[in-house]
Amino acid sequence: MKTNFNIAVLPGDGIGPEVVDESIKILNAIAEAFRYKFDFTYGLMGAEAIYKTGKPLPDETLAICRASDAVLFGAIGDPSFDNNPDAKVRPEQGLLKLRKELGLFANIRPLKIYSSLIDKSPLKKEIIDGTDILIFRELVSGIYFGEKFTDEEAGYAYDNCRYHRDEIVPVVHMAFQEAQKRRKKVTLIDKANVLDTSRLWRKICKEIAAGYPEVELDFMFVDNAAMQLILNPKQFDVIVTENMFGDIISDEASVIGGSIGLLPSASIGADNALFEPIHGSYPQAKGKGIANPIASVLSTAMMLDYLKLDQAAEKLRQSVEHAVDNRYVTADLNNQQPYSTAEVGSFIADYIMYSEKSYYNFENVKLGKSTIV
């Protein structure tokens, strides 16, 4: 069994470096507890890369990622670019290029409700209790990568949405394979009443479904799906969809759990994989120590799954749940007794190492008066 791993680390912009620091802290605890070795190589990407190199994804960073066993990424985006419609080079171009260059064709986003945080959701408890959804989003095709054109003088622009069978088949198979391990239901979200690309998705999904007779396949238009996620999220098991719809639907789903700071993701290809929280760079919180690191930490658990370190991944998820249940969380989840980004990371790392023998006094933590004894 492999025990040494090369991890590419791309902290990115905004709060990215802060949440990634906590994931590294926790990986070091995992390494000590389970006798693994993680070697970290850092690379620039996003706005920081533009400021220093002129490119959102420098060649050196791409080489680091290609040579790694997995990529751990923070966040991307900067208001100086967001507020400049004339900017020709943008931070997000780096992430899109990285996905394409590494062939990361499937983005996987789990949504599972923590019972102790149900009161933080904007939806009623009876609607969300028991929600457990896995979203598969095709990641390297569709309108984001189609031909683009702007005629400034004529006030005219277009973005082409194109899909080929070969771009749809792999992610649909992944969705069905995961559904077999869960509640055996796949929902394709599309707009087949309007779009030819969606009709192609339906045709291919039906063909593939024939090879998974124990898995139910149903279809839902994206506008209805956006409503159904709010009205009855428990009806969904595995969702599969194209690039833009997946981007929108998964962000909508993220708020059901009470904070976008809880949601991890994995982007998987044939030979590479990247793991990142789904939240943005949140520049308003940069450097304040208030960013929720849990999404990054749970993305790290998904990375451990990918590296086939199942026991370590399970221990990490147990440690996160322990922190959440004890309300040892940042202000977005506990504004009465908030803890800093680094404090939450240290609490989780300590539980990995020591569990109930931790130097944290758990009875006091439950009372909101954490002390070290």
BATORTOR-225197 format. One line per 3 residues: number of its first residue (from 1); for each residue x, y, z of C-alpha. Coordinates in nm, 4 decimals. Example, Ala and Ser with C-alpha at 12.3 -4.5 7.8 and 13.67 -1.06 7.14 Angstrom:
2
1) 1.2300 -0.4500 0.7800 ~ 1.3670 -0.1060 0.7140 $
This chain:
373
1) 0.0000 0.0000 0.0000 ~ 0.1313 0.3421 -0.0954 ~ 0.2063 0.5665 0.2036 $
4) 0.3984 0.8599 0.0481 ~ 0.2096 1.1206 -0.1522 ~ 0.2980 1.4349 -0.3459 $
7) 0.0315 1.7025 -0.2997 ~ 0.0170 2.0172 -0.5130 ~ -0.1100 2.3079 -0.3030 $
10) -0.2691 2.6088 -0.4751 ~ -0.3859 2.8510 -0.2024 ~ -0.5289 3.0957 -0.4565 $
13) -0.7022 3.4219 -0.3652 ~ -0.8957 3.5805 -0.0789 ~ -0.9550 3.3374 0.2073 $
16) -0.8084 3.0502 0.0037 ~ -0.4677 3.0561 0.1779 ~ -0.6291 3.0632 0.5243 $
19) -0.8574 2.7626 0.4742 ~ -0.5873 2.5668 0.2917 ~ -0.3494 2.6280 0.5850 $
22) -0.5961 2.4433 0.8091 ~ -0.6216 2.1539 0.5641 ~ -0.2418 2.1261 0.5619 $
25) -0.2386 2.1343 0.9424 ~ -0.4904 1.8506 0.9459 ~ -0.3047 1.6483 0.6819 $
28) 0.0057 1.6719 0.8999 ~ -0.2004 1.5328 1.1896 ~ -0.3278 1.2531 0.9629 $
31) 0.0301 1.1767 0.8581 ~ 0.1412 1.1445 1.2191 ~ -0.1603 0.9437 1.3338 $
34) -0.1608 0.6990 1.0413 ~ 0.2101 0.7025 0.9494 ~ 0.1699 0.8513 0.6051 $
37) 0.3950 1.1089 0.4419 ~ 0.2623 1.4073 0.2497 ~ 0.5046 1.6241 0.0541 $
40) 0.3558 1.9639 -0.0323 ~ 0.4597 2.1710 -0.3354 ~ 0.3039 2.5157 -0.3625 $
43) 0.1994 2.6931 -0.6818 ~ 0.0469 3.0258 -0.7831 ~ -0.2958 3.0526 -0.9413 $
46) -0.5597 3.3213 -0.9838 ~ -0.5212 3.6908 -0.9068 ~ -0.1974 3.6408 -0.7138 $
49) -0.0523 3.4620 -1.0143 ~ -0.1619 3.7452 -1.2470 ~ -0.0023 4.0074 -1.0240 $
52) 0.3278 3.8157 -1.0087 ~ 0.3505 3.6508 -1.3517 ~ 0.0833 3.8053 -1.5735 $
55) -0.0857 3.4655 -1.6095 ~ -0.3742 3.3193 -1.4044 ~ -0.2166 2.9723 -1.4408 $
58) 0.1624 2.9838 -1.4825 ~ 0.3303 2.6953 -1.6654 ~ 0.5234 2.6095 -1.3486 $
61) 0.2008 2.5618 -1.1540 ~ 0.0566 2.3362 -1.4224 ~ 0.3739 2.1252 -1.4141 $
64) 0.3498 2.0943 -1.0341 ~ -0.0103 1.9739 -1.0631 ~ 0.0700 1.7192 -1.3334 $
67) 0.3490 1.5714 -1.1204 ~ 0.1289 1.5382 -0.8092 ~ -0.0879 1.2598 -0.6702 $
70) -0.3613 1.5160 -0.6020 ~ -0.4190 1.8913 -0.6013 ~ -0.5482 2.0838 -0.2980 $
73) -0.6943 2.4207 -0.4000 ~ -0.8240 2.7173 -0.1984 ~ -1.0342 2.9756 -0.3814 $
76) -1.0185 3.2053 -0.6813 ~ -1.1373 3.5570 -0.7582 ~ -1.0556 3.9190 -0.6822 $
79) -1.2833 4.2258 -0.6780 ~ -1.0366 4.4316 -0.8815 ~ -1.1101 4.1993 -1.1739 $
82) -1.4801 4.1455 -1.0982 ~ -1.5433 4.5185 -1.1205 ~ -1.3519 4.5643 -1.4454 $
85) -1.5523 4.4422 -1.7468 ~ -1.2621 4.5324 -1.9780 ~ -1.0094 4.3032 -1.8084 $
88) -0.8759 4.0604 -2.0700 ~ -0.7082 3.8314 -1.8171 ~ -0.9147 3.7123 -1.5207 $
91) -0.8345 3.4876 -1.2223 ~ -1.1134 3.2395 -1.3076 ~ -0.9473 3.1666 -1.6415 $
94) -0.6743 2.9904 -1.4467 ~ -0.9141 2.7426 -1.2892 ~ -1.0969 2.6762 -1.6156 $
97) -0.7655 2.6126 -1.7911 ~ -0.6415 2.3862 -1.5115 ~ -0.9573 2.1737 -1.5315 $
100) -0.9174 2.1434 -1.9076 ~ -0.5415 2.0727 -1.9031 ~ -0.5745 1.8049 -1.6343 $
103) -0.8840 1.6527 -1.7950 ~ -1.0947 1.6965 -1.4801 ~ -1.4224 1.5998 -1.6444 $
106) -1.6381 1.5386 -1.3359 ~ -1.7072 1.7689 -1.0429 ~ -1.8567 1.5924 -0.7410 $
109) -2.0349 1.7894 -0.4692 ~ -2.1925 1.6111 -0.1710 ~ -2.4636 1.7727 0.0402 $
112) -2.5395 1.6084 0.3720 ~ -2.7214 1.7815 0.6565 ~ -2.5669 1.7955 1.0046 $
115) -2.8472 1.7418 1.2543 ~ -2.6878 1.9859 1.5004 ~ -2.6947 2.2641 1.2364 $
118) -3.0483 2.2227 1.1046 ~ -3.1501 2.5481 1.2755 ~ -2.8963 2.7348 1.0600 $
121) -3.0717 2.6429 0.7361 ~ -3.3104 2.8974 0.5807 ~ -3.5497 2.6060 0.5235 $
124) -3.7733 2.4346 0.7768 ~ -3.6384 2.1337 0.9657 ~ -3.9067 1.8980 0.8361 $
127) -3.8112 1.9862 0.4776 ~ -3.4343 1.9301 0.5020 ~ -3.3894 1.6709 0.7782 $
130) -3.2384 1.3606 0.6166 ~ -3.1210 1.5343 0.2982 ~ -2.8271 1.3502 0.1411 $
133) -2.7476 1.4461 -0.2196 ~ -2.4490 1.3794 -0.4443 ~ -2.4199 1.6130 -0.7447 $
136) -2.2165 1.5205 -1.0536 ~ -2.1403 1.8147 -1.2823 ~ -1.9664 1.7801 -1.6190 $
139) -1.6732 2.0174 -1.5911 ~ -1.4741 2.0722 -1.9098 ~ -1.7318 2.1286 -2.1859 $
142) -2.0553 2.3138 -2.2537 ~ -2.1087 2.6868 -2.2702 ~ -1.8129 2.7764 -2.0474 $
145) -1.5730 2.6280 -2.3034 ~ -1.7636 2.6972 -2.6251 ~ -1.6721 2.9510 -2.8898 $
148) -1.7153 3.3089 -2.7675 ~ -1.7507 3.6313 -2.9633 ~ -1.8170 3.9964 -2.8860 $
151) -1.8710 4.2809 -3.1319 ~ -1.8416 4.5907 -2.9138 ~ -1.9531 4.8342 -3.1822 $
154) -2.2658 4.6408 -3.2741 ~ -2.3463 4.5553 -2.9128 ~ -2.3523 4.1871 -3.0020 $
157) -2.2080 3.8771 -2.8335 ~ -2.2562 3.5017 -2.8190 ~ -2.1381 3.1943 -2.6278 $
160) -2.1798 2.8563 -2.7941 ~ -2.2843 2.5516 -2.5927 ~ -2.1517 2.2307 -2.7477 $
163) -2.1448 1.8715 -2.6231 ~ -2.0080 1.5510 -2.7709 ~ -2.1081 1.2016 -2.6632 $
166) -1.7543 1.1351 -2.5395 ~ -1.7825 1.4289 -2.2988 ~ -2.1089 1.3066 -2.1486 $
169) -2.0567 0.9310 -2.1126 ~ -1.7800 0.9266 -1.8435 ~ -1.9567 1.1518 -1.5922 $
172) -2.2899 0.9712 -1.6392 ~ -2.1242 0.6361 -1.5706 ~ -1.9693 0.7805 -1.2531 $
175) -2.3104 0.9002 -1.1372 ~ -2.4713 0.5593 -1.1902 ~ -2.1824 0.3786 -1.0211 $
178) -2.2192 0.5955 -0.7109 ~ -2.5981 0.5574 -0.7137 ~ -2.5500 0.1810 -0.6917 $
181) -2.3810 0.2349 -0.3526 ~ -2.6525 0.4692 -0.2276 ~ -3.0320 0.4822 -0.2757 $
184) -3.0172 0.3757 -0.6404 ~ -3.1665 0.6813 -0.8041 ~ -3.0180 0.9185 -1.0652 $
187) -3.1846 1.2450 -1.1698 ~ -3.0681 1.4135 -1.4896 ~ -3.1215 1.7891 -1.4717 $
190) -3.1506 1.9505 -1.8158 ~ -3.3611 2.1780 -2.0382 ~ -3.4581 1.9213 -2.3004 $
193) -3.7770 2.1061 -2.3948 ~ -3.5594 2.3829 -2.5430 ~ -3.1967 2.2752 -2.5928 $
196) -3.0523 2.0228 -2.8379 ~ -2.7585 1.9619 -2.6028 ~ -3.0026 1.8602 -2.3293 $
199) -3.1808 1.6215 -2.5656 ~ -2.8426 1.4596 -2.6377 ~ -2.7827 1.4231 -2.2630 $
202) -3.1221 1.2503 -2.2229 ~ -3.0575 1.0111 -2.5097 ~ -2.7184 0.9078 -2.3712 $
205) -2.8441 0.8777 -2.0118 ~ -3.1198 0.6413 -2.1262 ~ -2.8666 0.4272 -2.3116 $
208) -2.6353 0.4081 -2.0101 ~ -2.9224 0.3431 -1.7681 ~ -2.9908 0.0158 -1.9457 $
211) -2.6622 -0.1138 -1.8035 ~ -2.7702 -0.0324 -1.4476 ~ -3.1161 -0.1941 -1.4230 $
214) -3.1284 -0.1625 -1.0436 ~ -3.0886 0.2185 -1.0614 ~ -3.3939 0.4367 -1.1288 $
217) -3.3411 0.7193 -1.3781 ~ -3.5637 1.0242 -1.3873 ~ -3.5465 1.3636 -1.5590 $
220) -3.6148 1.7163 -1.4398 ~ -3.6007 2.0503 -1.6198 ~ -3.3515 2.2833 -1.4538 $
223) -3.6069 2.5506 -1.3642 ~ -3.8264 2.2922 -1.1897 ~ -3.5185 2.1380 -1.0233 $
226) -3.4299 2.4769 -0.8765 ~ -3.7735 2.4851 -0.7124 ~ -3.7743 2.1206 -0.6063 $
229) -3.4400 2.1596 -0.4255 ~ -3.6148 2.4081 -0.1973 ~ -3.9549 2.2381 -0.1751 $
232) -3.8360 1.8792 -0.1231 ~ -3.4583 1.8223 -0.1334 ~ -3.4954 1.4720 0.0169 $
235) -3.6378 1.3433 -0.3125 ~ -3.2903 1.3606 -0.4698 ~ -3.0186 1.0973 -0.4377 $
238) -2.7629 1.1388 -0.7199 ~ -2.7941 1.4339 -0.9581 ~ -2.6060 1.4474 -1.2890 $
241) -2.6023 1.7513 -1.5148 ~ -2.4109 1.9637 -1.7614 ~ -2.1573 2.2304 -1.6742 $
244) -2.3538 2.5541 -1.6305 ~ -2.6636 2.3933 -1.4773 ~ -2.4384 2.2053 -1.2353 $
247) -2.2633 2.5255 -1.1338 ~ -2.5918 2.6958 -1.0508 ~ -2.7774 2.4010 -0.8937 $
250) -2.4892 2.2973 -0.6679 ~ -2.4486 2.6524 -0.5363 ~ -2.8215 2.6650 -0.4653 $
253) -2.8013 2.3306 -0.2857 ~ -2.5117 2.4539 -0.0738 ~ -2.7246 2.6964 0.1268 $
256) -2.9621 2.4204 0.2396 ~ -2.7096 2.3051 0.4987 ~ -2.6892 2.6467 0.6629 $
259) -2.3540 2.7695 0.5322 ~ -2.1692 2.7549 0.2032 ~ -1.8610 2.7134 0.4233 $
262) -1.9533 2.3487 0.4819 ~ -1.9567 2.2183 0.1261 ~ -1.6576 2.0357 -0.0279 $
265) -1.5959 1.9237 -0.3838 ~ -1.3755 1.6974 -0.5926 ~ -1.2890 1.7375 -0.9597 $
268) -1.1857 1.4023 -1.1055 ~ -1.0126 1.3056 -1.4288 ~ -0.8585 0.9905 -1.5682 $
271) -0.5139 1.0667 -1.4218 ~ -0.5518 1.3716 -1.1963 ~ -0.7830 1.5085 -0.9297 $
274) -0.8357 1.8460 -0.7619 ~ -1.0093 1.9130 -0.4298 ~ -1.1569 2.2476 -0.3273 $
277) -1.4303 2.4077 -0.1170 ~ -1.7172 2.5322 -0.3279 ~ -1.7231 2.8764 -0.1677 $
280) -1.5612 3.1702 -0.3395 ~ -1.2650 3.3804 -0.2350 ~ -1.4763 3.5951 0.0052 $
283) -1.2318 3.8883 -0.0118 ~ -1.4190 4.0818 0.2595 ~ -1.3049 3.8219 0.5142 $
286) -0.9451 3.7949 0.3968 ~ -0.6979 3.8067 0.6854 ~ -0.9647 3.8340 0.9555 $
289) -0.9551 3.4738 1.0759 ~ -1.3312 3.4318 1.0364 ~ -1.3432 3.2058 0.7286 $
292) -1.5021 2.8661 0.7835 ~ -1.2350 2.6018 0.7035 ~ -1.4713 2.3021 0.7138 $
295) -1.5445 2.2969 0.3394 ~ -1.1715 2.2832 0.2686 ~ -1.1215 2.0193 0.5379 $
298) -1.4014 1.8005 0.3992 ~ -1.2530 1.8448 0.0508 ~ -0.9352 1.7055 0.2044 $
301) -1.1375 1.4046 0.3255 ~ -1.2519 1.3529 -0.0347 ~ -0.8854 1.3672 -0.1374 $
304) -0.8055 1.0935 0.1153 ~ -1.0870 0.8848 -0.0387 ~ -0.9308 0.9360 -0.3817 $
307) -0.5882 0.8288 -0.2489 ~ -0.7571 0.5162 -0.1045 ~ -0.6789 0.6168 0.2540 $
310) -1.0266 0.5178 0.3673 ~ -0.9580 0.4875 0.7390 ~ -0.7984 0.8315 0.7524 $
313) -1.0854 0.9836 0.5524 ~ -1.3416 0.8369 0.7913 ~ -1.1482 0.9621 1.0960 $
316) -1.1327 1.3101 0.9454 ~ -1.5089 1.3183 0.8856 ~ -1.5702 1.1976 1.2429 $
319) -1.3465 1.4769 1.3696 ~ -1.5343 1.7399 1.1699 ~ -1.8654 1.6080 1.3009 $
322) -1.7251 1.6217 1.6535 ~ -1.6336 1.9886 1.6065 ~ -1.9757 2.0702 1.4604 $
325) -2.1667 1.8819 1.7308 ~ -1.9687 2.0657 2.0003 ~ -2.0301 2.4006 1.8255 $
328) -1.6550 2.4514 1.7897 ~ -1.7118 2.6423 1.4661 ~ -1.6691 2.9840 1.3081 $
331) -1.9127 3.2742 1.3390 ~ -2.1246 3.1757 1.0372 ~ -2.2371 2.8714 1.2361 $
334) -2.2102 3.0001 1.5933 ~ -2.2181 3.3763 1.6301 ~ -2.2707 3.3541 2.0069 $
337) -1.9385 3.1815 2.0778 ~ -1.7371 3.1852 1.7536 ~ -1.3920 3.0398 1.7071 $
340) -1.1330 3.1530 1.4554 ~ -1.0376 2.9722 1.1359 ~ -0.7147 2.8496 1.2952 $
343) -0.8843 2.7462 1.6209 ~ -1.1333 2.5267 1.4344 ~ -0.8529 2.3655 1.2350 $
346) -0.6509 2.2993 1.5505 ~ -0.9524 2.1476 1.7264 ~ -1.0103 1.9040 1.4386 $
349) -0.6400 1.8183 1.4096 ~ -0.6192 1.7539 1.7830 ~ -0.9176 1.5176 1.7760 $
352) -0.7562 1.3217 1.4933 ~ -0.4459 1.2773 1.7046 ~ -0.5942 1.2186 2.0481 $
355) -0.9733 1.1752 2.0242 ~ -1.1238 1.1692 2.3734 ~ -0.7754 1.1995 2.5293 $
358) -0.7504 1.5463 2.3810 ~ -0.6201 1.8329 2.5895 ~ -0.9445 2.0175 2.5098 $
361) -1.1942 1.9977 2.7945 ~ -1.4976 1.8765 2.6008 ~ -1.7504 1.9402 2.8762 $
364) -1.6508 2.3046 2.8755 ~ -1.6578 2.3141 2.4960 ~ -2.0201 2.2017 2.5060 $
367) -2.0941 2.4881 2.7427 ~ -1.9205 2.7307 2.5103 ~ -1.6303 2.7832 2.7520 $
370) -1.3431 2.5926 2.5936 ~ -1.0412 2.5705 2.8193 ~ -0.7156 2.3828 2.7956 $
373) -0.6420 2.1613 3.0955 $
